[in-house]
Amino acid sequence: MNTPHIGRNFLNCLLAIITANTLCLATLQAAEISSDTNSLPRLVDLGADKCIPCKMMAPILRELNTELAGRVRVEFIDVWKNPAAAKTHGIKLIPTQIFYGTGGKELYRHEGFLGKKDILAKWRELGVDLTVTDQSGFVREIPAEPAPRPQAQICFMCGGKVNAPDRVLVKGQKEQRILCSPHCYFIFYSSLTKPDEPLELGEVLVTDASGREIPARSALYWRGQDKSGRTTIRAFASKEAATQTQQAEPGNLVSWDELKAAELATRCGFCDRAVYPQDAISVKAGEQSLRGCCPMCALGVAARLQKDIAVEAKDALTGEILKVKTAGGTVASLEPKTMVAWAGEKKGPDGHRVSAGCFHQAWFANAANLVKWAGLHPLATGRQITIEAALAEKMSLTREQIGQACKLDKCP
């Protein structure tokens, strides 16, 4: 009896059984994915729970799984724990997202991180319209009540009321913009892609104390503070009227160029918009201290610098201090852990939802505070999202998109 030969045969048979079982398991898993109802399109994300871009995908997949329930199936496969699945799907790089049609046919695949907006845009490109309605949090797609003022009395930038003595009018080549103050004008100015081009900037008129419109460059400005300590700006056609105001109220008299330099002195670390220090969000990247013009842009600093950051912002309802720390492009800690974000959105020209702008983004200590705040702001439209998802959307931006962030008609 040739024992070694029998031993070799036994091992070969055992290996064949294990291999067959492994292949069978991989086939079964693929069959389970493919046998899902063919009436729904599917998004399959193949990655690992320890790779950084894969971890950035996780909150997005969770949101899509909830928001698109009944319209698309969202699946995740950990190819480090299940290497056979990587072979079955021909995975070369993780994460990889595979888009399947209703009949189970692969329509498109993407390698690397893919943001939520890009996923939804790809579905639309593939002919599948998946308008998001977040069933897990508060959503308001249209204002809860009509606007209380005509459009001519609503600031183009902040949405606030335009009072006649503070009104700024920008007469462009095609349309005009009405702004509530010189400060909002400089936010507008810093939001232009090429602000010094006359065709884009147009003619700028400010309103003096008598209600007259005068060219911004020819006016003299009083820059001081109100009782709450906020910066206040008034325009004057004559030096005499400006001097009388300065004698009655502490402040500085400045020219247009001097006013411009002061107003643009503090900028957002993400989108480069002008922002007053008292309105800004505190951001630290190592030893570097920066500011964000809104909490969402504060998160964007991590994407722009490709560094870990620590953010401190206030609950938009209560003023409570909220803290976020990032590590490796993901959220490392939240204080409190119940924090949520309000993604202010509006309908774009094509009917799809787009950002409502920096003035309309907010953070809250919990979802209950967000709902109370929304009740006090019936015109606000948008949706509740997680801080993780808000950061992931910023981290998904390309360098070109970051360069266009918050620019008028260019914001990604």
C-alpha positions in Angstrom: 0.0 0.0 0.0 1.5 3.3 -1.1 0.5 5.6 1.8 2.2 8.7 0.5 0.4 8.4 -2.8 -2.9 8.0 -0.9 -2.1 11.0 1.2 -1.4 13.1 -1.9 -4.6 12.0 -3.5 -6.5 12.9 -0.3 -5.0 16.3 -0.1 -5.7 16.9 -3.8 -9.3 15.9 -3.3 -9.6 18.1 -0.2 -8.2 21.0 -2.1 -10.6 20.4 -5.0 -13.5 20.3 -2.6 -12.4 23.6 -0.9 -11.9 25.3 -4.3 -15.2 24.1 -5.6 -16.9 25.3 -2.4 -15.2 28.7 -2.7 -16.3 29.0 -6.3 -19.7 27.9 -5.4 -19.9 30.5 -2.6 -18.8 33.2 -5.0 -21.3 32.1 -7.6 -24.0 32.0 -4.9 -23.2 35.5 -3.7 -23.2 36.8 -7.3 -26.4 35.0 -7.9 -27.9 36.6 -4.7 -27.0 40.0 -6.0 -28.2 39.3 -9.6 -31.4 37.5 -8.4 -32.7 40.6 -6.6 -35.9 41.9 -8.2 -35.2 43.0 -11.7 -37.8 45.8 -11.4 -35.2 48.0 -9.6 -31.9 49.4 -10.7 -29.0 48.6 -8.4 -25.8 50.4 -7.2 -23.2 48.0 -5.9 -20.2 49.4 -4.1 -17.2 47.1 -3.8 -14.6 48.3 -1.3 -13.3 47.6 2.2 -14.3 48.9 5.7 -10.7 50.0 6.4 -9.7 52.0 3.2 -10.1 55.8 3.6 -12.1 56.5 0.3 -14.3 53.4 1.1 -15.0 54.8 4.6 -16.0 58.1 3.0 -18.5 56.3 0.8 -20.2 54.6 3.8 -22.4 57.5 5.0 -23.4 58.3 1.4 -24.4 54.7 0.8 -26.4 54.7 4.0 -28.2 57.9 3.0 -28.9 56.6 -0.5 -30.2 53.3 0.8 -32.8 55.2 2.9 -33.6 57.9 0.5 -34.0 55.7 -2.6 -35.8 52.8 -0.9 -38.2 51.2 -3.3 -36.5 52.9 -6.3 -33.0 51.5 -6.3 -31.1 48.8 -4.3 -27.9 50.0 -2.7 -25.4 47.2 -1.8 -21.9 47.1 -0.3 -19.4 44.2 -0.6 -16.2 44.1 1.4 -13.7 42.6 -1.0 -11.0 42.2 1.6 -13.3 39.9 3.6 -14.7 38.4 0.4 -11.9 38.3 -2.2 -13.9 36.0 -4.5 -16.4 38.8 -5.1 -13.5 41.0 -6.4 -12.6 38.4 -8.9 -16.2 37.8 -9.9 -16.8 41.5 -10.6 -13.3 42.1 -12.1 -12.3 44.7 -9.5 -9.0 46.4 -10.1 -9.3 49.3 -7.6 -11.4 50.0 -4.6 -13.8 51.5 -4.1 -15.6 50.6 -7.4 -19.2 51.4 -8.0 -21.2 49.4 -10.5 -24.5 50.7 -11.8 -27.0 48.0 -12.9 -30.2 48.5 -14.9 -33.5 47.0 -14.1 -32.7 43.8 -16.1 -29.4 43.2 -14.3 -27.2 44.6 -17.1 -24.1 46.6 -16.1 -24.6 50.2 -17.3 -21.6 51.9 -15.9 -18.7 51.5 -13.4 -16.6 54.0 -11.6 -13.3 53.5 -9.8 -12.5 55.6 -6.7 -14.6 57.8 -4.5 -17.9 59.0 -6.0 -19.9 61.7 -4.3 -23.6 61.6 -3.7 -24.4 64.4 -6.2 -22.3 62.6 -8.8 -24.1 59.3 -8.2 -27.5 60.9 -8.6 -26.2 62.8 -11.7 -25.0 59.5 -13.2 -28.3 57.8 -12.7 -30.0 60.8 -14.5 -27.5 60.5 -17.3 -28.4 56.8 -17.5 -32.0 57.7 -17.8 -33.1 57.0 -14.2 -34.5 60.0 -12.3 -34.1 59.5 -8.6 -35.2 62.8 -7.0 -34.1 62.5 -3.4 -36.6 62.9 -0.5 -34.8 62.0 2.8 -37.3 59.9 4.7 -35.0 59.8 7.8 -34.9 63.5 8.5 -36.7 66.8 8.0 -37.2 67.9 4.4 -38.8 71.0 3.0 -38.8 71.4 -0.8 -41.0 74.5 -1.0 -41.4 77.4 1.4 -44.0 76.9 4.1 -45.5 80.3 3.3 -45.3 82.9 0.6 -42.5 85.5 0.7 -43.6 88.5 2.7 -41.9 91.1 0.4 -41.6 91.7 -3.3 -38.4 90.5 -5.0 -37.1 94.1 -5.3 -37.0 94.2 -1.4 -35.1 90.9 -1.0 -31.3 90.9 -1.0 -29.8 88.8 -3.8 -27.1 87.4 -1.5 -28.5 86.9 2.0 -32.2 86.9 1.3 -32.7 89.6 4.0 -34.8 92.8 3.7 -33.5 95.6 1.6 -33.9 99.0 3.4 -33.8 102.0 1.1 -30.9 103.9 2.9 -28.6 100.8 2.7 -29.5 99.6 -0.8 -26.8 98.7 -3.3 -27.7 98.3 -7.0 -25.4 96.4 -9.4 -26.4 97.1 -13.0 -24.9 94.4 -15.1 -25.0 94.0 -18.9 -27.9 91.5 -18.8 -29.6 91.9 -15.4 -29.3 93.9 -12.2 -28.7 92.7 -8.6 -30.2 94.3 -5.5 -28.3 94.0 -2.3 -29.2 95.0 1.2 -25.8 96.6 2.2 -22.3 97.4 1.0 -21.2 94.4 3.0 -23.4 92.1 1.0 -22.1 93.8 -2.1 -18.5 92.8 -1.3 -19.7 89.2 -0.6 -21.3 89.3 -4.1 -18.0 90.8 -5.5 -15.9 88.0 -3.9 -18.3 85.4 -5.4 -17.6 86.5 -9.0 -15.3 84.4 -11.1 -13.6 87.5 -12.6 -14.7 90.4 -10.4 -12.5 93.0 -12.0 -13.9 92.6 -15.5 -16.3 95.5 -16.3 -18.6 93.4 -18.3 -19.3 91.1 -15.3 -19.2 93.7 -12.6 -21.3 96.4 -14.4 -22.2 99.7 -12.8 -22.4 99.8 -9.0 -24.7 102.4 -7.3 -25.1 103.0 -3.6 -27.9 104.9 -1.8 -27.0 107.9 0.4 -28.9 109.1 3.5 -31.3 111.2 1.3 -32.3 108.1 -0.7 -30.4 109.2 -3.9 -28.5 106.6 -5.9 -24.9 107.7 -6.5 -21.9 105.9 -8.1 -20.2 103.8 -5.5 -16.7 105.0 -6.4 -17.6 108.7 -5.9 -19.2 108.3 -2.5 -17.6 108.7 0.9 -18.3 106.1 3.5 -18.8 106.1 7.3 -17.8 102.7 8.8 -18.6 102.1 12.4 -20.5 99.8 14.7 -24.0 99.5 15.9 -25.1 99.0 19.6 -24.5 95.2 19.2 -21.0 95.7 17.9 -21.7 94.8 14.3 -20.0 96.7 11.5 -22.3 99.3 9.9 -21.7 101.2 6.7 -23.3 104.4 5.4 -22.8 106.1 2.1 -22.7 109.9 1.6 -22.6 112.0 -1.6 -20.9 114.9 0.3 -18.1 115.1 2.7 -20.0 117.5 4.9 -22.8 115.1 5.6 -20.3 112.3 6.2 -18.4 114.5 8.7 -21.6 115.3 10.6 -22.3 111.6 11.0 -18.7 110.9 12.2 -19.0 113.7 14.8 -22.2 112.3 16.1 -21.2 108.6 16.1 -17.7 107.1 16.4 -16.4 105.6 13.2 -14.0 106.1 10.3 -14.6 108.0 7.0 -13.2 106.0 4.1 -13.1 106.0 0.3 -14.4 103.2 -1.8 -11.0 101.6 -2.2 -10.4 101.8 1.5 -13.8 100.3 2.2 -13.1 97.5 -0.3 -9.8 96.6 1.4 -11.4 96.5 4.8 -14.4 94.4 3.7 -12.2 91.9 1.8 -9.7 91.6 4.6 -11.2 88.4 6.1 -12.0 85.6 3.7 -13.4 82.1 3.9 -10.7 79.4 4.0 -12.7 77.2 1.5 -14.5 79.4 -1.0 -12.6 82.7 -0.5 -15.8 84.7 0.1 -15.6 87.9 2.2 -16.8 87.3 5.8 -16.9 89.3 9.0 -14.8 87.7 11.8 -17.8 87.7 14.2 -19.9 85.8 11.6 -17.2 83.3 10.7 -16.8 79.7 11.7 -13.6 78.8 13.5 -11.4 76.3 11.7 -8.0 74.9 12.8 -5.8 72.8 10.6 -2.8 72.0 12.8 -1.3 75.3 13.9 -3.1 77.2 11.1 -6.2 79.1 12.1 -8.8 79.8 9.3 -12.4 80.8 9.0 -15.4 79.4 7.2 -18.2 81.7 5.9 -20.7 78.9 6.8 -20.4 75.5 8.6 -20.5 73.6 5.3 -17.6 75.7 3.9 -15.8 75.2 7.2 -15.8 71.4 6.4 -14.6 72.2 2.9 -11.3 73.5 4.3 -10.4 69.8 4.9 -10.9 69.2 1.1 -9.1 72.4 0.0 -6.0 71.8 2.3 -6.2 68.0 2.3 -5.6 68.2 6.1 -7.4 67.2 9.2 -9.3 70.0 10.8 -11.2 71.0 13.9 -14.3 73.1 13.5 -16.3 75.1 16.1 -19.7 76.4 15.1 -22.9 77.5 16.8 -26.3 75.7 16.8 -28.4 78.0 14.6 -31.2 77.9 17.1 -29.7 77.9 20.6 -26.1 79.2 20.0 -24.7 76.1 21.7 -21.1 75.4 20.6 -20.7 72.4 18.3 -17.4 70.7 17.6 -16.3 68.5 14.7 -12.9 66.9 14.2 -11.8 65.1 11.0 -9.2 62.4 10.4 -8.2 61.1 7.0 -11.0 62.9 5.3 -13.7 61.4 7.6 -15.4 62.5 10.8 -13.4 61.5 13.8 -15.6 63.0 16.5 -18.8 65.1 17.0 -19.7 67.1 20.1 -22.5 66.4 20.7 -22.8 63.1 18.9 -26.4 64.0 18.0 -25.3 66.8 15.7 -27.1 67.2 12.3 -26.7 69.6 9.4 -29.2 71.6 7.4 -28.3 71.5 3.7 -30.1 74.6 2.4 -31.3 73.9 -1.2 -33.5 75.4 -3.9 -34.7 74.4 -7.3 -32.1 75.1 -10.1 -32.9 76.2 -13.6 -33.1 72.6 -14.8 -35.6 71.7 -12.0 -33.0 69.8 -9.9 -32.1 70.7 -6.4 -29.0 72.9 -6.0 -27.3 74.7 -3.0 -29.2 77.7 -1.7 -25.9 79.4 -0.9 -23.7 79.9 2.2 -26.2 82.1 4.0 -28.7 79.2 4.1 -26.6 76.4 5.7 -26.7 75.5 9.4 -25.8 73.0 12.1 -27.8 71.9 15.1 -27.1 70.0 18.2 -29.9 67.6 17.4 -32.8 67.1 14.9 -35.3 68.6 17.3 -33.5 71.9 17.2 -33.4 71.8 13.4 -37.2 71.3 13.2 -37.8 74.2 15.7 -35.5 76.4 13.7 -37.3 75.5 10.5 -40.6 76.5 12.1 -39.2 79.9 12.8 -37.8 80.2 9.2 -40.8 79.2 7.0 -39.0 80.4 3.8 -36.1 78.0 4.3 -35.9 75.1 1.9 -33.5 72.1 2.1 -33.0 68.9 4.0 -31.5 67.4 7.1 -28.3 65.4 6.5 -25.5 63.9 8.7 -22.3 65.7 9.3 -20.5 62.7 7.8 -22.4 63.1 4.6 -21.7 66.8 4.5 -18.0 66.2 4.8 -18.0 63.4 2.3 -19.6 65.7 -0.3 -16.8 68.3 0.2 -14.1 65.6 0.1 -15.4 64.3 -3.2 -14.8 67.7 -5.0 -12.1 68.0 -7.6 -9.5 70.7 -7.5 -11.4 72.5 -10.3 -14.7 72.2 -8.4 -13.1 73.6 -5.2 -11.8 76.5 -7.2 -15.3 77.3 -8.3 -16.9 76.7 -4.9 -19.6 79.3 -4.0 -18.9 81.3 -7.2 -22.1 82.7 -8.7 -23.6 80.1 -11.0 -20.6 77.9 -10.6 -21.0 76.3 -7.1 -20.7 72.5 -7.4 
